[in-house]
Amino acid sequence: MRKLLLLMTLCSLLLAHCSALDAQTRTPKLSFPLWNTGQVLTAGSKTDTSTSNAGLNSLSLRVDKYLDLAAFKHLDNNFSVAQTLNGDLEMIQNTSSDVTVTTYHGTNVSSVTLRRSLGSSSSPSAVTSGSELGRVQFLGRGATQFVNGGSIVLSTATQNWTDVNAGAELKFYTTPNNSTTRTLALTIGQDQKVALAQPLGLSSGGTNANLTASNGGILYSTASALAVLAGTGTANKILLSGSSSAPSWSGATYPSAGGSDNNFLRSDGTNIVSEAVTNDIIKGGSWVSVSAADSFTIFEARENYTVTELRVKRIGGTAAGVIVTRTRSGSQVDLYSTQFTTNAKNINDGFEPFTGGSLQNTSLQAGDVIRIVIRSISGTVSELYIQVTMTETL
């Protein structure tokens, strides 16, 4: 009986010891087996007590054969690698290599964090402007080895870091065909502005060119890209088409406003100006005041005609004396037998016929010129209109 009780006691102690060992496999700390060419683990082994790898500059984590160890299966909490690595950590798989991190929580999420400090682990210091914070690389194997090239996404500090200032930018690098040199393709700045290393093509909604902004400038298209015509010093100028070439600003300035009603645009020899009309009329391309003895060509015949009536309208002033002449081959004759003086008509009365005399020299030949001659002005006459009625002679 005593032997039986002793045997049962020993079995209980043994079970308790096994439970304690099982509990140890569930702790959140995990020491990975280390592997190098001098210590290859055999299939099915679960531990490696070798310490020959300690202190190596480059340690590789052998997980291609041991991922289904009981120690991995029983982990229910976070775990960390107990070994501090001074070099690279490599995961090798002969089929596909996947890293999956799953979080079961109402608010927490999975994350991958790359951190950077200057200095050393025993004496760290803040990163400075230009320090690379971390990178994700996409590389492949060439004919005989893994080669640089591929693509890189990296982050760089854009200021000296403190506990409250941590500006950074994100850069994307790619490698052109027939090269192993990675080239910057895109930058997302600390100000959230996106900068393309190459301009976006017109067909993709871009400019196909690196444009420089110009305050007040004009955007136009060349045969292959958009461009900016600078707006500097172009106030009150109009844009002139260059046909299939770049547009340009006019040499002359134009009025910034239309001016008063019935104003005229004219050139002052340099610019285009808006000028009010009082008693001025155009004579020989220049503005002159209407005065006695002024004469103006109003018609040049291209066919044969017969003059049948003369009428006049005056605006402003109190009277204007006019005659109408015909010039042929240098010889000038009157079309009416006497000077006609307008009465106190105004703009609402329309044209009044010549009276007090009679028509004469009414036949017109091709090349004949009709002119109006102002003989007298009373008051401020702003406008004079002559109406010549004629019929074509067949």
MARDOKOL-798087 format. One record per residue: x, y, z of N, C-alpha, C, O in turn; residue in three letters. Coordinates in pm, whole numbers, plus 50000, padded with zeros to 5 digits. Example, Ala and Ser with C-alpha at 12.3 -4.5 7.8 and 13.67 -1.06 7.14 Angstrom:
MARDOKOL-798087
513194943150780512304955050780513204967050780514244966850846Ala512854977550708513674989450714512905000350787513415011450804Ser
end
This chain:
MARDOKOL-798087
500834987950000500005000050000500875012550000500595022149928Met501915012350082502815023750086503495025949950503695037249905Arg503835014449885504485015449754503535021749652503945029549567Lys502245018049663501275023749570501125038749591501085046249493Leu501045043349717500925057549747502175065149698502075076149644Leu503365058849719504595065249675504615066749523505035077149471Leu504145056349451504095056749305503155067649256503465074849161Leu501975068949320501005079249280501575093149305501355102249225Met502295094749414502895107949444503915111749338503965123249293Thr504745101949298505755104649195505105108349063505585117348994Leu504015101549025503305104848900502755118948905502815126148805Cys502215123149020501665136749033502735147249015502535157248947Ser503915144849077505025154249062505485155148917505775165948866Leu505525143248850505945143148710504985150948622505425158348534Leu503675149448641502665156748564502775171748589502665179748496Leu502995175348714503145189648745504355195448675504315206848628Ala505455187748668506655192548601506425194248451506895203948391His505695184548390505365185648247504495197848219504695204648119Cys503535200548306502675212348287503495225048293503275234348215Ser504425225348385505285237148395506085239248268506245250548223Ala506605228248208507335229248083506435234147971506845242547891Leu505185228947966504255233347863503935248147877503795255247778Asp503815252648003503525266848024504655275447974504425286647928Ala505895270447982507025278347935506975280447784507425290847735Gln506425270847709506335272547565505325283047525505305287047409Thr504495287947616503475297947584503885312047623503115321447605Arg505075313547676505515327047714505695335547590505985330147483Thr505545348847599505635357547482507045359647431507225366147329Pro508055354447498509425355947451509815343847368509465332547404Lys510525345947258510895334847170512325337047122512645347447065Leu513165327147145514535327547092514575319146966514385306946973Ser514825325446851514865318146725516155310146715517205314746761Phe516095298346654517345291146626518145298746522517585303646424Pro519445299746543520315306846450520985296846356521175285146389Leu521335301846239521875292846138522935299846056522755311346017Trp524015293046030524975297545930525585285345864525195274045894Asn526535287545776527075276145701527785266145791527945254545753Thr528205270445907528905261345996527975253846091528435245046164Gly526695257346092525775250946187524425249546119523505257346148Gln524275239846031523025237545960522145228446043522575217546081Val520925232746071520015224546149519435213746061519195215845943Leu519205202146120518615191046045517115191646054516565197046150Thr516445185945954514995186045951514425179246074514885168446111Ala513475185246138512815179446253513395183646385512775181546489Gly514595189546385515155193946513514445206446558514035214546475Ser514285208246688513505219346741514345229246819513895240246850Lys515555225346850516395234446927517795234446871518205225046803Thr518525245046900519925245746862520635252646975520505264746993Asp521395245047052522065250747169523385257047135524105261947222Thr523715256947003525005262546964525025277546987524055284546959Ser526135282247037526315296747054527415301946963527945312846983Thr527765293846862528855297846773528515309946688529415316446635Ser527215313046674526815324546592526875337746668526825348446608Asn526985337046797526955349346878528075358746835529225354646820Ala527725371146816528705381246782528975382746635529775391246596Gly528325374646549528505376146405527925389446358526925394146412Leu528555395346259528035407846205526765405646124525955414846113Asn526565393946069525385391245989524795377846032525455367546019Ser523585377946083522915365946129521705363446042520975372746007Leu521485350946006520345347345924519375339046006519785330246083Ser518105341845990517075334546062516555323445973515965325945868Leu516775311146016516355299545937514925295945975514675290846084Arg513975298845883512575295945913511935287245808510745284345815Val512725282945707512105275845597511655261845635510805256145567Asp512195256145742511815242645780511155241645918510685230945957Lys511125252745991510735251646131509565260546171509375263146289Tyr508785265346075507695274346108506545267446179505735274046244Leu506465254146168505375247446236505835240746365505255230746407Asp506865246246428507275241446559506185244146660505395253546647Leu506145235646763505125237446867505255251046933504255256946974Ala506495256046943506685268947008505945279946933505405289046996Ala505895279546798505155289346721503665287346738502895296946747Phe503255274846742501815271946747501185276546876500005280146878Lys501925276546984501345279247115501425293947154500985297647263His501995302447067502105316547104500755323447086500195323646976Leu500225329147196498955336247192499125351247211498155358647198Asp500325355747241500565369847272501645375447180502155368547092Asn501995388047203503095393947128504395386947164504575382347277Asn505285386147068506585380347098507655389047036507385396646943Phe508875387747088509995395147033511185385847025511295375947097Ser512095389346934513285381246920514225384547035514595396147055Val514615374347108515465376847224516875380547183517575387747254Ala517305375647065518665378347019518755392346958517955395846873Gln519715400147001519975413146941520885411246821521995406246834Thr520405415146703521155413146580521955425646547521445436846554Leu523225423546511524075434746474524175436346323524905445146276Asn523485428146247523575428946102522245426846036521255432846078Gly522175418345934520975416345856520165404745911520705395445970Asp518865405345891517955394545925517325389745795516655397445726Leu517525377145761517065371945634516115360245656516365351645740Glu514995360145580514065349045585514105342045450513935348445347Met514325328845452514485321145329513345311345315512975304645412Ile512775310345195511705300745168511865296045025512125303944935Gln511695283145004511895277544871510655278244783510745275644663Asn509525281644839508315283344757507965298144756508625305744685Thr506985302344828506675316644838506995321444979506825314045076Ser507445333744989507795339645118506765350245152506745360745088Ser505945347845248504905357245289505085360645435505385351945517Asp504915373245466504905377645605503525383245632503115393045570Val502805377145723501445381345754501335384645901501695376545986Thr500845396445931500615400546069499125403146084498575411646014Val498485395946172497035397146191496745402346331497295397446429Thr495885412346339495475417846468493985415646486493185419246400Thr493625409746599492225408046634491915417746749492215414946865Tyr491325429146713491045439246816490035449046762489915450846641His489305455346849488285464846806488835477746751488205483746664Gly489995482146798490545495046754491995494046707492385501446617Thr492795485346765494205484346727494355477946590493515469946548Asn495435481646520495695476346386497135471346379497955474646465Val497425463446277498795458946253499615470146189499075478246114Ser500895470546218501745480846160503165475646146503585466446215Ser503895481846054505315479246036506045492446057505735502245990Val506975492846148507655505246185509145504146155509805494646198Thr509665513746080511105515046056511575527546128511095538546100Leu512525525946221512985537346300514465539846276515205530746240Arg514885552246296516265556146272516725565446384515995574446424Arg517905563146432518555572046528519995573646485520605564246435Ser520535585446505521965587346489522665583046617522015580046717Leu523955582846615524685578446732524735563346741524895556646639Gly524605558046860524655543646884523535539846979522845548447033Ser523355526546999522305522047090522565526347232521625528447309Ser523825527847268524145532247404524155547447417524035552747527Ser524305554447303524315569047305523625574447181524275579847092Ser522265572847173521535577347054521465592547045521555599547146Pro521285597546923521125611946902520075614346793519755605346716Ser519565626546789518455629846698518915629546553520065632646523Ala518005625846464518295626446322518315641046277517655649546337Val519065643646174519185657146122518575657945983518255647745922Thr518435670145933517865672145800518685664745696519905666245690Ser518005656845612518695648845512518945634545553519305626245470Gly518745631445682518945617645728517845608745672516665612145679Ser518245597445616517255587845570516665580545690517405575845776Glu515335579645697514655573545811514415558745791514395551145889Leu514235554445670513985540345640513615538745495513245548345427Gly513715526245447513395523745307512815509745291513105500745370Arg512005508145189511505495245147512035492945006511775500944916Val512775481844985513415479144857512765467044789512345457444854Gln512705467844657512205456844575513315453044478513585460144382Phe513975441544505515135437444427514875423844363513935416944401Leu515705420044269515605407144202516975401744168517985408544182Gly516975389544123518225382944090518535384543941517655383343856Arg519795387143913520255387643776520695373843732520195363743782Gly521625373343637522065360543584522825352343687522695340143690Ala523625359043772524465351643867524275355944012524755349144102Thr523585366944037523465371944174522305381644183521775386244082Gln521915384744307520955395444330521655408744304522755411044355Phe521015417444226521665429944185520865441844236519655441144259Val521585452844252520905465344284520105470044163520335465444051Asn519205478944186518275483344083516875482244140516655486044255Gly515945477344063514585475644114513965488944152514155499044085Gly513205488744260512495500644305512695502544455512915492944529Ser512615515044498512795518444639511765529044679511495538244602Ile511205527544796510415537944861511135541544989511345532845074Val511525553945006512265557845126511755571045181511115578945110Leu512035573145309511645585545377512895592545426513825586145475Ser512915605845413514055614045452513595625445542512575631745514Thr514335628145647514035639545734514265652545658515245653845586Ala513365661945674513485674845606513845686145703513865697845664Thr514125682745827514575692545924515315685046034515225672746043Gln516035692246118516635686146236515525682646334514725691146372Asn515495670246375514385665446457514585669046604515695668746658Trp513455672346667513375673646812512195665146857511645657546777Thr511815666346981510665658647029509345664246977508305657846991Asp509375676246918508125682246870508225686346722507245691346667Val509365684346659509535687746517510075675646444511175670946474Asn509305670446349509685657846284509265657946138508565648846093Ala509675668146062509325669145922510005658545838511175655245861Gly509275653045741509845642545657509155642545521508025647345508Ala509845637045420509285635545287509405620945244510155613245303Glu508655617345140508645603745089509095604144944508595612244865Leu510045595244907510575595044772510415581144711510545571044780Lys510125580944581509955568544507511015568044397511135577244316Phe511785557144394512815555344294512475543144206511965533144256Tyr512755544144078512625532843987513915531543906514755540543906Thr514055520143837515245517743756514845516543609514035508043576Thr515395524843521515055523943379515535510743320516435504343374Pro514945506743211515405494943139516875496443100517365507543076Asn517565485143093518965484543052519875492443146520855498543103Asn519545492343275520325499843373520175493243509519245485543532Ser521095496243600520965492243740520985504543831521135503243952Thr520825516343771520875528843847519465533143882518655536043794Thr519175533644009517855538244053517755553444036518685560844068Arg516615557743986516405571843953515155576844023514125570044026Thr515245588944080514095594744150512955596944052513125603043946Leu511775591844089510605593144001509565602844058508925610143983Ala509405602844190508335610944249508695614244393509275605944463Leu508365626344436508585630644574507295636344630506645644644567Thr506925631844749505825637944825506475645844938507005639945032Ile506435659044929507165667545022506495668645157505365664245177Gly507225674545251506685676845384505485686345382504705686745477Gln505345693945273504215702945257503075696545178502145703345136Asp503155683345159502155675345088502085678544938501145674344871Gln503045685544887503095688144744503785676444674504775670944723Lys503235672744558503765661544481504615666944366504145675244288Val505845662244357506755666744251507155654644167507745645144218Ala506825655244037507215644643944508595647743888508895659143853Leu509435637443880510765639543821510665642543673511485649943619Ala509665636943606509405639643465508005645343451507085640543516Gln507815655543367506485661543352505455651243303505775642343225Pro504235652843351503155644143307502775647943164502665659743132Leu502565637843078502275640242937500935646942913500035646142997Gly500805653642801499545660242766498395650242758497275653242798Leu498685638342707497635628342692497125623242826496045617342834Ser497905625542932497495621343067496995633143149496845632043271Ser496735644343083496225656043155497305664843213496995673843291Gly498575662643176499665670743228500085681543130499355684743036Gly501265687143155501785698043072502845693442973503125700242875Thr503455681743000504555676742918505755686142922506605685742833Asn505815694643023506925704143036506995708843180506005708443253Ala508195713143221508365719243353508055734143340508815741543279Asn506935738443396506485752243380506915760743498506985755943612Leu507195773343471507485783143575506335793043579506015799443479Thr505705794343695504555803243708504965817743685506075821843721Ala504065825343626504285839643603503005846943641501945844143585Ser503095856143734501915863443778501325871443663501965880543610Asn500085868043625499445874743513499805868943379499415874343275Gly500555857743378500955851543253499815844243185498745842543243Gly500055839743062499065832842981499585818842948500725817242904Ile498745808842970499095795042936498685792242792497545794942753Leu499605786842712499305783542574499995770442538500785765242617Tyr499695765142423500245752242382501155753742262500845760942167Ser502295746842269503135745342151502695732542080501625727142110Thr503485727741987503115715541916503215703242004502635692841972Ala503955704142117504185692242199503965694142348503935684242421Ser503825706442395503735708642540503045721942568502875730242479Ala502665723742694502125736542737503275745742775504355741142813Leu503045758642765504055768642798503355780842859502135782242849Ala504155789542922503625801542986504245813842922505465815142915Val503385822842875503835835842826503825845242946502775848043003Leu504995850242984505125858443104504235870843095504085876842989Ala503655874443209502785886143213503485898643262502835909043277Gly504785897943287505515909343341505535921043242505905919343126Thr505125932643288505195944743206504235945143090504535951642990Gly503095938343100502175937942986500835944543017499835941342953Thr500805953643113499535960043149498925967243029499605974642958Ala497625964943007496835971642904497275968042762496995975442667Asn497965956642746498305951942612497425939942579496955932842667Lys497195937942449496375926742406497275915842351498415918342312Ile496745903542349497495891942303497365890642152496265891042097Leu498505889042086498535887641941498835873241905499795867441955Leu498025867441818498255853841774499545853041694499865861841615Ser500285841941717501485839541640501275829141533502235823141483Gly499995826741496499645816141403500105802841460499585798641564Ser501055796041398501545783341451502745785341545503325775541591Ser503105797841572504195800941666503605806041797502385807141811Ser504475808941891504035813642022503345827142010503755835341928Ala502295829642090501665842942090502585853342153503585849842215Pro502235865842138503045876542195502125887942237500965888642196Ser502665896742320501895908542362502065919542258503135921042199Trp501015927242237501085938242142502105948642187502365950142307Ser502675955642090503605966242126502905978142186503475984942272Gly501685980842144500935992442192500045988642309499575977242318Ala499825997842398498855995942506497476000142457497346008042363Thr496455994942523495075998042490494386003842612494806000942725Tyr493356011742592492666017642708492146006542800491635996342754Pro492276008642930491785998943026490275999643041489665990343094Ser489656010742994488196012042998487726017942866488496024142792Ala486446015942838485916020542709485786035542697485696040742586Gly485766042642809485586057042803484126060842791483246052542814Gly483876073242755482506078242746481816073142619482466068042528Ser480496074742616479726070842499480186078642376480446090642384Asp480296071542262480706077342135482186080842128482616087942037Asn482986075742227484426077642214484976069342097484366059542056Asn486136073542046486786066541937488156061541982488826067942064Phe488566049841928489916045041949490786049941835490406049141718Leu491956055041870492876059641768494306057241815494556055341934Arg495226057341722496626055941755497256069741773497026078841693Ser498046071041880498756083741898500196082841850501036091241881Asp500486072241771501826070041720502576059441797503516053441746Gly502166057041922502806046842005501786036942059501986024842051Thr500686042242113499666034042177498306036842117498126046142038Asn497326028542156495936030642117495236037642233495306033142347Ile494576048742202493936056642307492456058542275492046057942159Val491676060742380490256063942366490086078942383490526084842481Ser489446084942285489346099442287487906103742263487236098742173Glu487446113242343486096118442328486016127342204486986134142169Ala484856127442139484636135542019483876148142058482786147342115Val484446159442028483716172242047483476178341911482496174841845Thr484336187041867484206192641732485376187941644485756194641548Asn485926176241679487056170941603486566160641502485606153341528Asp487226160041389486966149741289488316144541240489356150641265Ile488286133041170489516127141120489826133440983488976133740894Ile491036138240970491466144040843492896139240818493816142640892Lys493056131240712494396126340680494956117440789496176116840807Gly494076110540863494536101440966494786108041099495176101341194Gly494566121141111494776128241236493486135141278492626138041196Ser493386137741409492206144741460492436159741450493446164941498Trp491496166441388491586181141376490236187041411489216180241403Val490236199541449488986206641478488336210841347488996215041252Ser486996209441344486246213841227486316229141220485986236141316Val486736233941107486836248441091486576252040945486536243240859Ser486396264740919486116269340783487296265940692488456266440733Ala486966262540568487936259340463488466245140472489306241340390Ala488006237240569488406223140572487666215640465486496218540437Asp488336205840403487696197640300488076183040320489176179840367Ser487146174040284487346159740309486756151740194485676154740145Phe487486141540152486976132340050485956123140114486226117340220Thr484796121640052483776112740108483416101340013482766091840056Ile483816102039885483426091339794484336091739671484716102339623Phe484656079639621485386078339494484646068239408484446056839450Glu484236072339290483416063939203484236052739141485406054539105Ala483596041139129484186029839058483416026538930483886019038845Arg482226032138920481366030538802480866044338760481246054538819Glu480026044638658479406057238615478096059438690477256050438698Asn477946071438746476746074638823476226088338783476886096138715Tyr474946090838831474346104138817473846108338955473056101239017Thr474316120139003473896125139134472496130839120472216138639029Val471576126739213470186131139205469776139839323468786147039313Thr470526139539436470136147739551471306148639649472096139439663Glu471376160339717472346162639824471596166139952470676174439949Leu471976160040063471346163040192472466164240296473556159040276Arg472186171240406473186173840509472536172840648471346175640664Val473336168640747472886168740886474016174140971475176170040959Lys473656183541060474636189641150474256186341294473076186341331Arg475306183241376475106180941519475956191141594477156192241572Ile475306198441682475996208641759476106221841683475906222241561Gly476416232341754476546245541694475196251041649474146245641682Gly475256262141573474036268641524473936268841373472836270141318Thr475056267541305475006267841158476326262841102477366263541168Ala476266257740978477466253540906477206255440758476206250540706Ala478106262440690477986264540547478886254740473480086254340498Gly478326246840381479106236540311478806237140163477746241740122Val479776232440083479566229839941480086215839913480916210539987Ile479596209739804480026196239763480606197539624480026203839536Val481806191239605482506192739478482776179139415482766168739481Thr483026179739281483466167839207484816170939145485006181239080Arg485776161639169487116163339111487326152439008487136140539036Thr487716156638886487996147138777489266151438709489376162738659Arg490226142738706491516145438638492126158538685492666166038603Ser492036161438813492646173438869491786185838860492166196238914Gly490616185038794489736196638779488566195138875487906184838879Ser488316205838954487266205239056486126214639020486346226238985Gln484856209239029483656217439004482666214839115482726204539181Val481726224539137480706222939239479566214439187479196215239070Asp478976206139279477796198239245476516205939273475436201739230Leu476616217039345475446225239372475796239639340476936243939360Tyr474836246939292475126260239236475476270539341476006281039307Ser475206268039465475486277839569475846270639698475556258839717Thr476486278239787476796272739919475526270439997474626278839996Gln475446258940065474266256340147474646257940293475646252440340Phe473806265840365474026267940508472896261140585471716263840563Thr473286252340675472276245040753471596254540848472186264440892Thr470306251340881469626259240982469816252341118470686243841134Asn468996256141215469156251141352468596237041366467776234641454Ala469026227841283468586214041294469346207141406470456211241443Lys468746196541461469456188441561469436173941515468896170641410Asn470036165341594470236151541552468926144141529468896134541451Ile467846148241595466576141241580465816144841453464836138241418Asn466246155141385465516159741266465956152641139465326154141035Asp467056144841146467516137841028468196147240929468586158440964Gly468336142440803469016150240699468066160440638466876157740619Phe468606172140606467816182240535468406184240395469626184640380Glu467576185540296468066187040158468696200640134468366210640197Pro469636200640039470196213439997469086221739931468316216839849Phe469036234339970468056243639909468736256739874469856259539918Thr468036264839792468566277939755469356277639627469846288139584Gly469496266339565470246265339439469776252939365468666248039386Gly470646247939277470266236239197471486227339175472626231739182Ser471186214539147472256205039117472906208438984472246213638894Leu474196205538970474926207638846476126198038844476556192738947Gln476646195938723477796186838709477536173338777478386168138849Asn476356167938753475916156038828476446142838774476296132638840Thr477046142638656477546130038601478876126138668479776134538682Ser478986113438707480216108338768480766097138682480026088638633Leu482076097238664482766086638594483686079338691484036084338798Gln484066067238651484976059638735486246067538762486896072338669Ala486586069038891487766076838928487426090638978488286097239037Gly486186095438956485786108539007485706107939160485366097739219Asp486036119439223486046120239371485076131039414485086142139360Val484236127839512483326137739572483926142139705484326133939787Ile483976155539726484536160939849483536170739908482726176739837Arg483606172340040482816182440110483776193340156484846190540209Ile483376205640136484186217140176483386225240277482266229440248Val483966227340396483296235140501483666249840479484846253540480Ile482646257940459482886272040432482736280740557483416290840570Arg481856276940649481646285040769481146276140882480496266040859Ser481456280241007481026273141128480516283341226481156293641249Ile479346280841285478806289241392478566280341514477856270341506Ser479166284141626479046275941747479966263741741480856262841656Gly479726254341833480536242041840479836230941765478936224341817Thr480276228841641479716218141560480546205441586481756205341563Val479896194841633480636182541663480636172841546481596165441528Ser479556172841465479486163241356478736169241238477756176641255Glu479216166041117478536169740993478416157240907479396150040888Leu477216154740855476976143240769476486148140634475586156540627Tyr477076142940524476626146140389476076133440326476736123040326Ile474886134140273474266122840204474156126140056473516136040017Gln474786117839974474746119639828473936108139771474316096539783Val472826111539708472016101339641472366101139494472446111539430Thr472586088939439472976087839298472436075039241472116065539313Met472336074839109471906062939037473016058738943473756067038890Thr473136045538923474166040638835473746042438690472606039538655Glu474656047338607474386049438465474836037038387476006033238388Thr473886030838322474206018438248474536021638104474826012538026Leu
end
